[in-house]
Amino acid sequence: MTANSHNLISALRHGLIVSCQAPVDSPLHDPFVIAAMAQASVNQGAVGVRIDTPAHIQAVRKQCPTTPIIGLWKQQIPGSEVYITPQFDHAQAIASAGADIIAVDATLRQRPGGETLSELIPRIHEELGKPVMADIDTIENAIAAVNAGADFVGTTLYGYTASTQHLQPPGFELLSQIVKQLDVPTICEGGIASPQMAQQALQLGADAVVVGTAITGIDGQVQAYQKAMRDGYEL
């Protein structure tokens, strides 16, 4: 682990990381708006932000020059279910845009272009000089990611893959397994819907907690309220 990785771990330790993202068809999916979300989060004590796409990362870096950014680039590529920074060139683009940590899908599903996780993580380290956050769904994939050199492990994909789709985030059981079995900084992400749940994640051993929809997901939150109110009224 590099000195830079140690510094980032210290900066994020026991803190809140806010995922500032929006659906591509939302008016919030604009670099200026995403950067404003990030700045508002940092102003209220967030220790870092998680940002999708090079354009949004670049805007956030300009607005928040010293804030740790976990960067990713979601890509839907035919023939592969992997969509969070699936290939090296995506990692390279978000590193160039200003990301401090590169988040990648670290499940062992087939990656586009024949790339493998055991090749991707070392390339990010060696060619980009960036630590890697492995977004995983199972303890087996967490172990494989650490063996491949991941600097952080996140429960991000728990409940969102074919092997875990029957499970409901947050992945507290998975978090506990990672903390018990692996000596790696662990980030709890996915399904954290209240301050109490974030607190529980820390109590279970998470080094940091990512919250997205519950804070910045206006589109999804409004949809949920509308559905609940409509269903209740129809009863």
C-alpha positions in Angstrom: 0.0 0.0 0.0 1.4 3.4 -1.0 1.8 6.5 1.2 -1.0 8.1 -0.8 -3.3 5.2 0.1 -2.5 5.5 3.8 -3.2 9.3 3.7 -6.6 8.6 2.0 -7.5 6.0 4.5 -6.8 8.4 7.3 -8.8 11.2 5.6 -11.8 8.9 5.2 -11.7 7.0 8.5 -15.0 6.7 10.2 -16.5 9.4 7.9 -19.4 9.9 5.6 -18.8 9.8 1.8 -21.6 11.2 -0.2 -22.4 9.7 -3.6 -23.3 12.6 -5.8 -24.9 11.1 -8.9 -28.2 11.4 -10.9 -29.9 9.5 -13.7 -28.8 10.5 -17.1 -32.3 11.7 -18.0 -32.5 13.9 -14.9 -31.9 17.7 -14.9 -29.6 17.0 -12.0 -27.2 15.1 -14.3 -25.2 18.2 -15.0 -21.6 18.9 -14.0 -22.5 22.2 -12.3 -25.3 20.6 -10.2 -23.2 17.6 -9.3 -20.4 19.9 -8.1 -22.9 21.9 -6.1 -24.1 18.7 -4.4 -20.5 17.8 -3.6 -19.7 21.2 -2.2 -22.8 21.2 -0.1 -21.9 17.8 1.3 -18.4 18.8 2.1 -19.6 22.0 3.7 -21.6 19.9 6.2 -18.8 17.6 7.1 -18.6 14.8 4.4 -15.0 13.5 4.3 -15.3 12.5 0.6 -17.5 12.1 -2.4 -18.2 9.4 -5.0 -18.6 10.7 -8.5 -19.5 9.1 -11.9 -18.1 10.2 -15.3 -15.0 12.2 -16.2 -17.0 15.4 -16.8 -18.6 15.3 -13.3 -15.3 14.4 -11.6 -13.6 17.3 -13.3 -16.3 19.7 -12.2 -16.2 18.4 -8.6 -12.4 18.6 -8.5 -12.5 22.3 -9.6 -15.2 23.1 -6.9 -13.6 20.9 -4.2 -9.8 20.9 -4.8 -8.8 19.0 -1.7 -11.7 16.7 -1.2 -11.0 13.0 -1.7 -12.9 11.8 -4.8 -13.8 8.2 -5.4 -14.3 8.2 -9.2 -16.0 5.7 -11.4 -17.4 5.6 -14.9 -20.5 3.5 -15.5 -20.6 1.9 -19.0 -23.1 -0.4 -20.5 -21.1 -2.6 -22.8 -22.8 -5.4 -24.8 -21.8 -8.9 -23.7 -20.8 -7.9 -20.2 -22.7 -7.3 -17.0 -19.8 -5.3 -15.6 -20.6 -1.6 -15.7 -18.6 0.2 -13.0 -15.3 1.2 -14.6 -15.1 -2.0 -16.6 -11.9 -1.4 -18.5 -8.5 0.3 -18.0 -9.2 3.1 -20.5 -12.2 4.1 -18.3 -10.0 4.1 -15.2 -7.5 6.2 -17.1 -10.1 8.8 -18.0 -11.4 9.3 -14.5 -7.9 9.4 -13.1 -7.0 12.2 -15.6 -10.2 14.0 -14.6 -9.0 14.2 -11.0 -10.2 11.1 -9.1 -8.1 10.1 -6.1 -9.4 6.6 -5.8 -10.6 4.5 -8.8 -13.7 2.4 -8.1 -14.1 -0.7 -10.2 -16.6 -3.6 -10.4 -14.5 -6.3 -8.7 -16.8 -9.3 -9.2 -15.4 -12.1 -11.2 -17.9 -11.7 -14.0 -16.5 -11.6 -17.5 -15.1 -8.1 -18.4 -15.3 -6.6 -21.8 -12.3 -6.8 -24.0 -11.0 -9.9 -22.2 -9.5 -7.8 -19.4 -9.3 -9.4 -15.9 -9.4 -8.0 -12.4 -5.9 -9.4 -11.7 -4.6 -7.4 -14.6 -6.7 -4.3 -14.1 -5.8 -3.4 -10.5 -2.0 -3.7 -11.0 -2.2 -1.5 -14.1 -4.2 1.2 -12.2 -1.5 1.1 -9.5 1.5 1.1 -11.8 0.4 3.3 -14.7 -2.0 5.7 -13.0 -0.6 5.7 -9.5 -4.0 5.5 -7.9 -5.5 3.2 -5.2 -8.4 1.0 -6.1 -11.8 0.6 -4.4 -13.2 -2.9 -5.2 -17.0 -2.9 -5.5 -18.0 -6.4 -4.6 -21.1 -8.5 -3.8 -19.8 -11.6 -1.9 -17.0 -12.5 0.5 -15.5 -14.7 -2.2 -15.2 -11.8 -4.6 -13.9 -9.6 -1.8 -11.1 -12.1 -1.1 -10.3 -12.3 -4.8 -10.1 -8.5 -5.1 -7.7 -8.2 -2.1 -5.6 -10.9 -3.6 -5.5 -8.9 -6.9 -4.3 -5.9 -4.9 -7.4 -3.8 -4.1 -6.7 -1.1 -1.5 -10.3 -0.7 -0.3 -13.3 -3.1 -0.5 -16.9 -1.8 -0.7 -20.1 -3.7 -0.3 -21.5 -1.7 -3.2 -22.8 -4.5 -5.4 -24.5 -6.6 -2.7 -28.0 -7.2 -3.9 -27.3 -6.0 -7.4 -25.8 -9.1 -9.1 -27.4 -12.4 -10.2 -25.9 -14.2 -7.3 -27.1 -11.7 -4.7 -30.3 -10.3 -6.3 -32.4 -12.2 -3.7 -30.7 -10.2 -0.9 -31.6 -6.7 0.3 -29.0 -4.0 0.9 -27.4 -2.9 3.1 -25.0 -5.8 3.2 -24.3 -5.8 6.9 -23.7 -9.5 7.0 -21.2 -9.2 4.1 -19.6 -6.2 5.9 -19.1 -8.3 9.0 -17.6 -11.1 7.0 -15.1 -8.8 5.3 -14.1 -7.1 8.6 -13.6 -10.5 10.3 -11.7 -12.3 7.4 -9.8 -9.6 5.6 -7.2 -7.0 6.7 -8.3 -4.2 4.3 -10.1 -0.9 4.7 -13.8 -1.6 4.2 -16.4 0.8 3.0 -20.1 0.1 3.5 -22.1 1.2 0.5 -25.6 0.5 -0.8 -28.9 0.7 0.9 -27.9 3.1 3.8 -31.2 5.0 4.2 -30.8 6.7 7.6 -28.2 8.1 10.0 -28.9 5.2 12.3 -28.0 2.7 9.6 -24.8 4.6 8.9 -24.0 4.4 12.6 -24.6 0.7 12.6 -22.2 0.2 9.7 -19.5 1.9 11.7 -20.3 -0.2 14.7 -19.9 -3.4 12.6 -16.4 -2.3 11.6 -16.7 -0.2 8.5 -13.9 2.3 8.0 -16.3 4.7 6.1 -19.8 4.8 4.9 -21.2 5.9 1.5 -24.7 7.3 1.2 -26.2 8.2 -2.1 -29.9 8.1 -2.8 -31.0 9.0 0.8 -29.1 12.3 0.5 -28.7 13.2 -3.2 -31.2 11.0 -5.0 -34.1 13.5 -5.5 -35.5 11.6 -8.5 -35.7 8.2 -6.7 -36.9 9.7 -3.4 -39.8 11.6 -5.1 -40.7 8.4 -7.0 -40.8 6.5 -3.7 -43.0 9.1 -2.0 -45.3 9.3 -5.0 -45.7 5.5 -5.2 -46.4 5.1 -1.5 -48.9 7.9 -1.4 -50.6 6.7 -4.6 -50.8 3.1 -3.3 -52.1 4.3 0.1 -54.7 6.4 -1.5 -55.9 3.6 -3.8 -56.5 1.4 -0.8 
